Amino acid sequence: MSTMNISLMTDLYELTMMQGYFKNHMTERVVFDAFYRTNPCNGGYAISCGLEQVIDYVKRLSFSMEDIEYLRSLNLFDEDFLEYLSNFHFTGDIYAIPEGSVVFPREPLVKVVAPIMQAQLLETTILNIINHQSLIATKASRVVYAAKGSGVMEFGLRRAQGPDAGTYGARAAVIGGCVGTSNVLTGQLFHVPVLGTHAHSWIMSFPDELSAFREYAKLYPYACTLLVDTYDVLRSGVPHAIQVFKEMRESGIELKNYGIRIDSGDLAYLTKKSRAMLDEAGFTDARIAASSDLDEYLIQSLLSQGAPIDSWGVGTRLITSADNPAFGGVYKLAAVEDENGNFIPKIKLSENTEKITNPCNKTVYRIYDKASHKIRADLICLADEKFDPNEDLLIFDPLETWKKTKLWGGTYEMRELLVPVFQNGECVYTSPTVMEIRDICTREKETLWDETRRFYNPHQVYVDLSSRLYNIKKNLLDEMSQPAMDIPQK
């Protein structure tokens, strides 16, 4: 993205709809919401990610002469519309939930308030960026949670679906909690730690394993993690690693940040045996790293078996989110401004209840338990609604409305989640660094109850509608469900 103009990285129908709006002189402002419907990986939450790249995209959004020529060659667009595109720039407002935040289904992660042609154009690229990075950040947060404080290194570049997925996926993985990445470009672009050891090919290129270990230790005495499973972990790899560690100590090298890595076999059995061998040889502080198609479930299983693993290299199943490879975010029209400046609510109906949208110009409040600072619920409401945490608040499930909870005044706190990002086309938001967002994400995850973070049957956080928003939605549904007078009834 840093070198490529991605203004044409959009679905064709965004441009054909834009031309339709243009031809019909439709310039009114609208509200679009980007949200998702189901937590990935059957989990209890997601992590918002990708806002910095959305900002970069909107700032750069313009059509070059080469872009216009290409569009002209499609024989779909008239010259007056192409002239409009040649002078295009974004003039609207964007609100978003900051990166690293814990988020839940149906609440707007990004809200666009702009003239309809502009808002329509943003759809595909916003979803492309937010869907991918939020997915990988969420997967990473689950893997890190399973590791229980031991470091997780993102090693997935070679298995990612292309350079951008590998680079921005690594960014998202670090935000989700990984201690670093093997991707050097990600390290350069986003100033995050880059990590790595060596491959089996290093061992195999030397006459023997011991010679390979010695040369690696000579090159990197203070970052010496030796891959011990090229030939035989327990009969060759670990004994040779111990021999090299002894030689380093005898030569006066202070052993720090050193250990072994195992990339195959029964990791629980091999790490237990390796730990015993290292301890017996006097290298009790040598670290054991593990890799080999790891994910949160395997890490959790290995730790439950007592595997003494200090750090984890996680690749394919993290960078591709192998068990849930798509986030499923959508971008839906919620309101259209009339000639008096009032937003008229719009709603999409569906036979699938989960696909019915929430209308109106909205915002989101997070409700915390005041004593524990854990999340009680999120409340989607009208953009101009305000609440006093000193007053009682009744919240209810918008689908099963008999499920109600009364929060007593003084026992809860509220925070508005959506913040201004663009105002009148100008960016008013400064993105934190990736490592700062990672810290934000860590604090955000601490507001989740353990029941929400578990991998199996997690507790789902309530995302409710305010009474005013619920009543508007209900009235729209009632109006639109009335049978048309000119349709014969059975």
C-alpha positions as CSV (number, residue, x, y, z in Angstrom):
1,M,0.0,0.0,0.0
2,S,2.9,2.4,0.6
3,T,3.8,2.4,-3.1
4,M,0.6,1.4,-4.9
5,N,-2.4,3.6,-5.7
6,I,-5.3,1.3,-4.5
7,S,-8.2,3.6,-5.5
8,L,-9.3,1.0,-8.1
9,M,-9.1,-1.8,-5.5
10,T,-12.8,-1.9,-5.3
11,D,-15.7,-3.9,-6.6
12,L,-17.0,-2.8,-10.0
13,Y,-20.5,-2.3,-8.7
14,E,-19.3,0.5,-6.3
15,L,-18.4,2.5,-9.4
16,T,-21.5,1.6,-11.4
17,M,-23.7,2.6,-8.5
18,M,-21.7,5.8,-8.1
19,Q,-22.4,6.7,-11.7
20,G,-26.1,6.0,-11.1
21,Y,-26.1,8.4,-8.1
22,F,-24.2,10.9,-10.3
23,K,-26.7,10.7,-13.1
24,N,-29.6,11.1,-10.8
25,H,-28.0,14.1,-9.0
26,M,-28.0,12.3,-5.7
27,T,-25.7,14.2,-3.4
28,E,-27.4,13.8,0.0
29,R,-25.3,12.7,3.0
30,V,-25.8,9.1,4.2
31,V,-24.7,7.0,7.1
32,F,-23.0,3.6,6.5
33,D,-22.0,1.2,9.2
34,A,-19.2,-1.4,8.9
35,F,-19.9,-4.2,11.4
36,Y,-19.8,-8.0,11.7
37,R,-22.4,-10.5,12.7
38,T,-20.6,-13.4,14.4
39,N,-17.5,-13.7,16.5
40,P,-14.7,-15.5,14.6
41,C,-13.4,-18.9,15.8
42,N,-16.7,-19.5,17.7
43,G,-15.3,-17.1,20.3
44,G,-16.8,-14.5,22.6
45,Y,-15.2,-11.4,21.2
46,A,-13.1,-9.9,18.4
47,I,-10.3,-7.3,18.2
48,S,-10.7,-4.2,16.0
49,C,-7.7,-3.7,13.8
50,G,-6.7,-2.0,10.5
51,L,-7.8,1.6,11.2
52,E,-4.4,3.1,10.4
53,Q,-4.5,1.5,6.9
54,V,-8.1,2.8,6.4
55,I,-6.9,6.3,7.2
56,D,-4.0,6.0,4.8
57,Y,-6.4,4.8,2.0
58,V,-8.8,7.6,2.5
59,K,-6.0,10.2,2.6
60,R,-4.7,8.9,-0.7
61,L,-8.0,8.3,-2.4
62,S,-7.9,9.8,-5.9
63,F,-8.0,8.6,-9.5
64,S,-4.9,9.1,-11.8
65,M,-5.1,9.6,-15.5
66,E,-4.1,6.0,-16.0
67,D,-7.1,5.0,-13.7
68,I,-9.5,7.1,-15.8
69,E,-8.2,5.7,-19.0
70,Y,-8.7,2.2,-17.8
71,L,-12.2,3.0,-16.7
72,R,-12.9,4.6,-20.0
73,S,-11.8,1.4,-21.8
74,L,-14.5,-0.6,-20.0
75,N,-17.2,1.3,-22.0
76,L,-19.4,1.5,-18.9
77,F,-18.8,5.1,-17.8
78,D,-19.8,8.4,-19.4
79,E,-17.4,11.2,-19.8
80,D,-19.1,13.5,-17.3
81,F,-18.8,10.9,-14.6
82,L,-15.2,10.2,-15.5
83,E,-14.5,13.9,-15.2
84,Y,-16.1,13.8,-11.7
85,L,-13.8,10.9,-10.7
86,S,-10.7,12.7,-12.0
87,N,-11.3,15.4,-9.3
88,F,-12.5,13.1,-6.6
89,H,-11.6,13.6,-3.0
90,F,-13.3,12.5,0.3
91,T,-15.1,15.4,2.1
92,G,-17.1,13.4,4.7
93,D,-16.8,12.3,8.3
94,I,-15.6,8.9,9.6
95,Y,-15.9,7.6,13.1
96,A,-14.3,4.4,14.3
97,I,-13.6,2.2,17.3
98,P,-9.8,2.5,17.9
99,E,-7.5,-0.3,17.0
100,G,-6.8,-2.9,19.7
101,S,-10.3,-2.5,21.2
102,V,-12.4,-5.5,22.2
103,V,-15.5,-5.5,20.0
104,F,-18.7,-7.5,19.6
105,P,-21.2,-8.4,16.8
106,R,-23.5,-5.9,15.3
107,E,-21.9,-2.8,16.6
108,P,-20.3,-0.3,14.1
109,L,-16.6,-0.7,14.0
110,V,-16.5,2.1,11.4
111,K,-19.2,4.7,10.6
112,V,-19.0,6.8,7.5
113,V,-21.1,10.0,7.2
114,A,-20.6,11.4,3.7
115,P,-22.3,12.3,0.4
116,I,-23.7,9.0,-1.0
117,M,-21.2,8.6,-3.8
118,Q,-18.3,9.0,-1.5
119,A,-19.6,6.7,1.2
120,Q,-20.5,4.1,-1.4
121,L,-17.0,4.0,-2.8
122,L,-15.3,3.3,0.5
123,E,-17.2,0.1,1.1
124,T,-15.0,-2.6,-0.5
125,T,-11.6,-1.3,0.7
126,I,-12.7,-0.6,4.3
127,L,-14.1,-4.1,4.5
128,N,-11.0,-5.6,2.9
129,I,-8.7,-3.9,5.4
130,I,-10.8,-4.2,8.6
131,N,-12.0,-7.8,8.0
132,H,-8.5,-9.1,7.4
133,Q,-6.6,-7.4,10.2
134,S,-9.4,-7.8,12.8
135,L,-9.5,-11.5,12.0
136,I,-5.8,-12.0,12.5
137,A,-5.6,-9.8,15.6
138,T,-8.5,-11.9,17.1
139,K,-6.8,-15.2,16.3
140,A,-3.5,-13.9,17.7
141,S,-5.2,-12.8,21.0
142,R,-6.6,-16.3,21.4
143,V,-3.2,-18.0,20.8
144,V,-1.6,-15.6,23.2
145,Y,-4.3,-16.3,25.8
146,A,-3.7,-20.1,25.4
147,A,0.1,-19.5,26.0
148,K,-0.6,-18.2,29.5
149,G,2.2,-15.6,29.5
150,S,4.8,-17.4,27.6
151,G,5.8,-15.5,24.4
152,V,4.2,-16.1,21.1
153,M,6.2,-15.3,17.9
154,E,4.4,-14.8,14.6
155,F,6.2,-17.0,12.0
156,G,3.6,-17.2,9.2
157,L,4.9,-15.1,6.3
158,R,5.7,-18.0,3.9
159,R,2.2,-19.4,4.4
160,A,0.2,-16.2,4.1
161,Q,-2.0,-15.5,1.2
162,G,0.4,-13.1,-0.5
163,P,2.8,-10.3,0.6
164,D,0.1,-7.9,1.9
165,A,-1.6,-10.6,4.0
166,G,1.8,-11.6,5.4
167,T,2.9,-8.1,6.2
168,Y,-0.3,-6.6,7.5
169,G,-1.3,-9.9,9.1
170,A,1.9,-9.8,11.1
171,R,1.1,-6.3,12.1
172,A,-2.3,-7.5,13.4
173,A,-0.8,-10.4,15.1
174,V,1.5,-8.2,17.1
175,I,-1.4,-6.0,18.1
176,G,-3.3,-9.1,19.2
177,G,-0.4,-9.9,21.6
178,C,2.5,-11.6,19.8
179,V,5.9,-10.5,21.1
180,G,7.3,-10.1,17.6
181,T,7.3,-11.4,14.0
182,S,9.7,-13.1,11.6
183,N,8.6,-10.7,8.9
184,V,11.4,-8.2,8.5
185,L,9.3,-5.8,6.3
186,T,6.7,-5.6,9.1
187,G,9.5,-4.8,11.5
188,Q,10.7,-2.0,9.3
189,L,7.3,-0.5,8.5
190,F,5.8,-0.7,12.0
191,H,8.8,-0.7,14.3
192,V,8.0,-4.0,16.0
193,P,10.5,-6.7,17.2
194,V,11.7,-9.2,14.5
195,L,12.6,-12.6,15.8
196,G,13.9,-15.9,14.4
197,T,16.4,-18.7,14.8
198,H,17.6,-20.8,11.9
199,A,16.3,-23.5,9.6
200,H,17.0,-27.2,9.2
201,S,18.9,-26.3,6.0
202,W,21.5,-24.6,8.1
203,I,22.2,-27.8,10.0
204,M,22.1,-29.9,6.8
205,S,24.6,-27.6,4.9
206,F,27.4,-28.4,7.4
207,P,29.3,-31.8,7.6
208,D,27.6,-32.5,10.9
209,E,25.1,-31.1,13.4
210,L,27.7,-30.2,16.0
211,S,29.7,-28.0,13.5
212,A,26.5,-26.2,12.5
213,F,25.7,-25.5,16.1
214,R,29.2,-24.2,16.9
215,E,29.2,-21.8,13.9
216,Y,25.7,-20.5,14.8
217,A,26.8,-19.9,18.4
218,K,30.0,-18.1,17.1
219,L,27.8,-15.8,15.0
220,Y,25.1,-15.1,17.6
221,P,26.4,-15.8,21.1
222,Y,23.7,-13.7,22.8
223,A,20.8,-14.9,20.7
224,C,21.6,-18.6,20.5
225,T,18.6,-20.8,20.0
226,L,19.5,-24.1,18.4
227,L,17.1,-26.1,16.3
228,V,17.5,-29.7,17.6
229,D,15.2,-31.8,15.6
230,T,17.0,-32.1,12.2
231,Y,18.2,-35.7,12.9
232,D,17.2,-36.9,16.4
233,V,16.1,-34.6,19.2
234,L,17.1,-36.7,22.2
235,R,20.1,-38.7,20.9
236,S,21.7,-36.0,18.8
237,G,20.2,-32.5,18.9
238,V,19.9,-31.8,22.6
239,P,23.3,-33.5,23.5
240,H,25.0,-31.4,20.8
241,A,23.3,-28.2,22.0
242,I,24.4,-29.0,25.6
243,Q,28.0,-29.5,24.4
244,V,28.0,-26.1,22.6
245,F,26.5,-24.4,25.6
246,K,29.3,-25.9,27.8
247,E,31.9,-24.7,25.3
248,M,30.4,-21.2,25.3
249,R,30.4,-21.1,29.1
250,E,34.0,-22.3,29.3
251,S,35.2,-19.7,26.8
252,G,33.8,-16.9,29.1
253,I,30.6,-16.1,27.2
254,E,27.7,-15.1,29.4
255,L,24.8,-17.3,28.5
256,K,21.7,-15.3,28.0
257,N,18.7,-15.5,25.7
258,Y,19.7,-19.0,24.7
259,G,18.1,-22.4,24.4
260,I,16.7,-24.9,21.9
261,R,13.8,-25.1,19.5
262,I,11.8,-28.2,18.5
263,D,9.8,-28.2,15.3
264,S,8.4,-31.7,15.0
265,G,7.5,-34.9,16.8
266,D,5.6,-35.3,20.1
267,L,6.2,-31.9,21.6
268,A,4.9,-32.7,25.0
269,Y,7.2,-35.8,25.4
270,L,10.2,-34.3,23.7
271,T,10.2,-31.0,25.6
272,K,9.8,-32.9,29.0
273,K,12.8,-35.1,28.2
274,S,14.8,-32.1,26.8
275,R,14.1,-30.1,29.9
276,A,15.4,-32.8,32.1
277,M,18.6,-33.2,30.0
278,L,19.2,-29.4,30.1
279,D,18.6,-29.1,33.8
280,E,20.9,-32.1,34.6
281,A,23.6,-30.5,32.6
282,G,23.3,-27.3,34.6
283,F,21.4,-25.2,32.0
284,T,18.3,-24.6,34.0
285,D,17.7,-21.2,32.4
286,A,18.0,-22.5,28.8
287,R,14.7,-21.8,27.1
288,I,12.7,-24.3,25.1
289,A,10.8,-23.0,22.1
290,A,8.3,-25.0,20.1
291,S,6.8,-24.7,16.6
292,S,5.0,-27.1,14.2
293,D,1.5,-26.1,13.1
294,L,0.5,-24.7,16.5
295,D,-2.7,-23.0,17.3
296,E,-4.5,-22.0,20.5
297,Y,-6.0,-25.5,21.0
298,L,-2.7,-27.4,20.6
299,I,-0.9,-24.9,22.9
300,Q,-3.6,-25.3,25.5
301,S,-3.3,-29.1,25.2
302,L,0.5,-29.1,25.5
303,L,0.4,-26.9,28.6
304,S,-2.2,-29.1,30.2
305,Q,0.1,-32.1,29.6
306,G,2.9,-30.3,31.5
307,A,5.0,-29.5,28.5
308,P,7.8,-27.1,29.7
309,I,7.7,-24.8,26.7
310,D,8.8,-21.2,27.2
311,S,8.0,-19.7,23.8
312,W,6.0,-20.6,20.8
313,G,6.5,-20.0,17.1
314,V,3.1,-19.9,15.5
315,G,2.8,-19.7,11.7
316,T,0.2,-21.1,9.3
317,R,-2.8,-21.5,11.6
318,L,-2.3,-17.9,12.9
319,I,-1.6,-15.9,9.8
320,T,-4.4,-17.6,7.8
321,S,-6.7,-18.1,10.8
322,A,-7.0,-21.6,9.5
323,D,-10.2,-22.7,11.3
324,N,-12.0,-19.4,10.5
325,P,-10.5,-17.8,7.4
326,A,-12.9,-14.9,6.9
327,F,-14.2,-12.3,9.4
328,G,-17.5,-11.7,7.7
329,G,-17.8,-7.9,8.2
330,V,-20.4,-6.0,6.2
331,Y,-21.1,-2.4,5.2
332,K,-24.8,-1.3,5.4
333,L,-26.7,1.9,4.8
334,A,-28.3,3.1,8.0
335,A,-29.7,6.6,7.3
336,V,-30.2,9.2,4.6
337,E,-30.2,12.9,5.3
338,D,-33.2,14.9,4.1
339,E,-33.4,18.5,2.9
340,N,-33.8,19.7,6.5
341,G,-30.6,18.0,7.7
342,N,-32.4,15.3,9.5
343,F,-31.3,11.7,9.1
344,I,-34.1,9.4,8.0
345,P,-33.5,5.8,9.2
346,K,-33.1,3.0,6.7
347,I,-33.3,-0.7,7.4
348,K,-32.6,-3.9,5.5
349,L,-35.1,-6.7,6.0
350,S,-34.3,-10.4,5.7
351,E,-35.9,-13.7,6.5
352,N,-32.6,-14.4,8.4
353,T,-33.1,-12.4,11.7
354,E,-29.4,-11.8,12.1
355,K,-29.3,-10.0,8.7
356,I,-31.8,-7.4,9.7
357,T,-29.8,-4.2,10.2
358,N,-30.0,-1.5,12.8
359,P,-31.2,1.8,11.4
360,C,-30.2,5.5,12.2
361,N,-27.1,7.5,12.9
362,K,-25.7,5.7,15.9
363,T,-23.0,5.5,18.4
364,V,-21.9,2.8,20.9
365,Y,-21.4,2.9,24.6
366,R,-19.6,0.3,26.7
367,I,-20.9,-0.4,30.1
368,Y,-18.5,-1.5,32.8
369,D,-19.0,-2.9,36.2
370,K,-17.7,-0.2,38.5
371,A,-16.2,-2.5,41.0
372,S,-14.4,-4.9,38.7
373,H,-14.1,-2.7,35.6
374,K,-15.2,-5.8,33.6
375,I,-17.6,-5.4,30.6
376,R,-21.3,-5.7,31.5
377,A,-22.7,-5.0,28.1
378,D,-22.5,-2.7,25.0
379,L,-25.3,-0.3,24.2
380,I,-26.0,0.8,20.6
381,C,-27.9,4.0,20.6
382,L,-28.7,7.2,18.6
383,A,-25.7,9.4,18.1
384,D,-27.2,12.2,20.2
385,E,-28.2,10.1,23.2
386,K,-26.5,10.7,26.5
387,F,-26.6,8.7,29.7
388,D,-26.0,9.4,33.4
389,P,-24.2,6.5,35.2
390,N,-25.6,7.8,38.5
391,E,-29.1,6.9,37.3
392,D,-30.6,3.4,37.0
393,L,-30.4,1.9,33.5
394,L,-32.6,-0.8,32.2
395,I,-31.1,-2.8,29.3
396,F,-32.7,-5.6,27.4
397,D,-32.0,-8.1,24.6
398,P,-33.3,-6.6,21.4
399,L,-34.5,-10.0,20.1
400,E,-35.7,-11.6,23.3
401,T,-37.0,-8.5,24.9
402,W,-38.2,-10.2,28.1
403,K,-34.5,-10.7,29.0
404,K,-33.8,-7.5,31.0
405,T,-31.1,-6.3,33.4
406,K,-31.4,-3.3,35.6
407,L,-28.1,-1.6,36.4
408,W,-28.4,0.5,39.6
409,G,-27.1,4.0,39.4
410,G,-23.5,4.4,40.8
411,T,-22.7,0.7,40.1
412,Y,-21.6,1.1,36.5
413,E,-19.5,3.3,34.2
414,M,-20.0,4.1,30.5
415,R,-17.6,5.0,27.7
416,E,-18.4,6.0,24.2
417,L,-16.4,3.8,21.7
418,L,-16.7,5.6,18.4
419,V,-14.2,8.4,18.0
420,P,-13.9,11.0,15.2
421,V,-11.3,10.0,12.6
422,F,-12.2,12.3,9.6
423,Q,-14.1,15.6,9.9
424,N,-15.1,17.3,6.6
425,G,-12.5,15.2,4.7
426,E,-9.6,16.1,7.1
427,C,-8.0,13.5,9.3
428,V,-8.4,14.5,13.0
429,Y,-7.0,11.3,14.5
430,T,-3.4,10.3,15.2
431,S,-2.8,6.5,15.1
432,P,-0.7,5.2,18.0
433,T,2.3,3.0,17.2
434,V,1.8,-0.7,16.8
435,M,3.4,-1.4,20.1
436,E,1.2,1.2,21.8
437,I,-1.9,-0.4,20.2
438,R,-0.6,-3.8,21.5
439,D,-0.6,-2.3,25.0
440,I,-4.1,-0.9,24.5
441,C,-5.2,-4.4,23.3
442,T,-3.7,-6.0,26.4
443,R,-5.6,-3.6,28.7
444,E,-8.8,-4.1,26.7
445,K,-8.6,-7.9,27.0
446,E,-8.3,-7.5,30.8
447,T,-11.9,-6.1,30.8
448,L,-13.3,-9.4,29.6
449,W,-14.6,-11.9,32.0
450,D,-12.8,-15.3,31.9
451,E,-16.1,-16.9,30.8
452,T,-16.0,-14.8,27.6
453,R,-12.4,-15.7,26.8
454,R,-12.7,-19.5,27.1
455,F,-12.5,-21.4,23.8
456,Y,-15.5,-23.7,24.3
457,N,-19.0,-22.3,24.7
458,P,-17.8,-18.8,25.7
459,H,-20.2,-16.4,27.4
460,Q,-21.5,-13.9,24.8
461,V,-21.4,-10.3,25.9
462,Y,-24.7,-8.5,25.5
463,V,-25.0,-6.0,22.7
464,D,-28.3,-4.2,23.3
465,L,-30.2,-1.3,21.7
466,S,-31.3,1.8,23.6
467,S,-35.1,2.1,24.1
468,R,-35.2,4.9,21.5
469,L,-33.3,3.0,18.9
470,Y,-35.3,-0.2,19.6
471,N,-38.6,1.6,19.1
472,I,-37.5,3.2,15.8
473,K,-36.4,-0.2,14.5
474,K,-39.6,-1.9,15.7
475,N,-41.8,0.8,14.0
476,L,-39.9,0.4,10.8
477,L,-40.3,-3.4,10.9
478,D,-44.0,-3.0,11.6
479,E,-44.4,-0.5,8.7
480,M,-42.5,-2.6,6.2
481,S,-44.3,-5.8,7.2
482,Q,-47.7,-4.4,6.3
483,P,-49.0,-6.2,3.1
484,A,-49.1,-4.0,0.0
485,M,-52.7,-3.0,-0.8
486,D,-52.4,-4.0,-4.5
487,I,-51.2,-7.5,-3.9
488,P,-54.0,-10.1,-3.7
489,Q,-54.0,-11.9,-0.4
490,K,-54.5,-15.6,-0.2
